[in-house]
Amino acid sequence: MISLLKSMWQVFLHAFRKPVTIQYPEQVDYLPPRWRGRIILSRDPDGEERCVACYLCAAACPVDCISLQATEDSHGRRLPSFFRINFSRCIFCGYCEEACPTDAIQLTPDFEMCEYDRQNLVYEKEDLLISGPGKYHDYNFYRVAGVAIGGKGKGEARREKPPTDPLGLTP
Amino acid sequence: MSNAIISLITVFGVLVVALSVSAGLIWLERRLLALWQDRYGPNRVGPFGLLQVLADMIKILSKEDWVPPFADAAVFVIAPAVIIVPVLLTFAVITYAPGVAVADLNVGLLFFLAMSSLTVYGVVLAGWASDSKYSLLGSMRAAAQMLSYEVFMSLSLMGVVMLAGSFDLKNIVEAQKGLWYAVPQFSGMLIFLTAGIAETRRLPFDLPEAEGELVAGFHAEYSGMKFALFFVEEYLGITLISVLISVLFLGGWEGPLLPPLAWLAVKTLFFICFFILLRATFPRPRYDQLMSFGWKVMLPLALANLVVTGGILLAVR
């Protein structure tokens, strides 16, 4: 019986504590940089699209909310002709970001994407693309990969040696 | 003519005040629970969130008035009325201030006890007519709980009746001019408080609607305005028990400086807040614990209180 009264007193004392509530629309909580929120497509430092349309994100997505179509531009760069994320299905697991070999797809600390119309939650490529490189400032896939594109031949990538001639006789 | 007008004003005044207080309690309870849980509670609609009640009311009025196809429709519709009418009737016999009473019955206390027994019917009918296992279990619990706690509820009040020598609530208040009955009848007050919590089916005695196990107990199948009636009845019950404790044990409207009605309001509000603090603190006991607590602890205590009070009164007079 004494313990009951004690616990009532303890609960009553909480009346003099400051509420822990964050009054959301007026006060905004700190979101860590690795927060998994709205998905974006980043560009490399040269301003070109990073996405090479490898379909790995679409394959990794557990709810199949990503759809895209690969194409190739005149320089031989692969890029998606359309890239569509249905955010009404997305569960913000971040598997697409982990799967992405070129760091193109990234999750951002933004979750305020309510819509009155469900159809508006389907984001197209122009909605997803941002102008900057996102979390990885210096990374440029085509500058480190061996694949040849217009303006960059074989062996011209960073830390890459020129291709050896298999028919040459020098050691 | 003027008498008729005055009594009409009293009737509607008591009705309006009782109903609006119980509606306001929804806001008060949510704010107080939030205060004790380090939150804010509803604070968006209107000043301090006061208009939340209005918003809730508009919402619940616009809900579909639905009777489940498997329910016994007639009883299902009548049950909310059966439960709320006795509580409202009890407000009629309480004397709020000298001359402010709808009906000045000389058996007011007995009338209250009779009416509080009748609310069991509403609960049982609601659970039975719903034709669902959770509702039935809830109403079975409610019936057993309310019947067994009513036994010592009336016994705990007999000490007050012996001291005042009257069943009339007005005379009981006037007999407390010198000393509130909270002092000589302290155990009686505690027993009545416990029984009152059980009668209104409030936490920690809310087993009839234990949401963790019975969904919502006896009113699980109800929605819309019919559910609102159960909801309002619960808060009316809290108000009623608080008013009665103030009247029976804390001298009702007696008090210095403030007008009589204000004193009664202050005392009532104190007990209402106490009820909410109980809810904020205690977990729900097991059903067998509830029953054995009622029959093995509270009933002997109430009987002992009755015998000791009677013995002392006999010796003194």
Chai-1 contact restraints between the chains, C-beta under 6 A:
chainA,res_idxA,chainB,res_idxB,connection_type,confidence,min_distance_angstrom,max_distance_angstrom,comment,restraint_id
A,S7,B,T281,contact,1.0,0.0,6.0,A-B,restraint_1
A,M8,B,T281,contact,1.0,0.0,6.0,A-B,restraint_2
A,V11,B,W36,contact,1.0,0.0,6.0,A-B,restraint_3
A,V11,B,A280,contact,1.0,0.0,6.0,A-B,restraint_4
A,V11,B,T281,contact,1.0,0.0,6.0,A-B,restraint_5
A,H14,B,W36,contact,1.0,0.0,6.0,A-B,restraint_6
A,H14,B,D38,contact,1.0,0.0,6.0,A-B,restraint_7
A,A15,B,L35,contact,1.0,0.0,6.0,A-B,restraint_8
A,R17,B,D38,contact,1.0,0.0,6.0,A-B,restraint_9
A,P19,B,D38,contact,1.0,0.0,6.0,A-B,restraint_10
A,P19,B,R39,contact,1.0,0.0,6.0,A-B,restraint_11
A,P19,B,Y40,contact,1.0,0.0,6.0,A-B,restraint_12
A,V20,B,D38,contact,1.0,0.0,6.0,A-B,restraint_13
A,T21,B,R39,contact,1.0,0.0,6.0,A-B,restraint_14
A,T21,B,Y40,contact,1.0,0.0,6.0,A-B,restraint_15
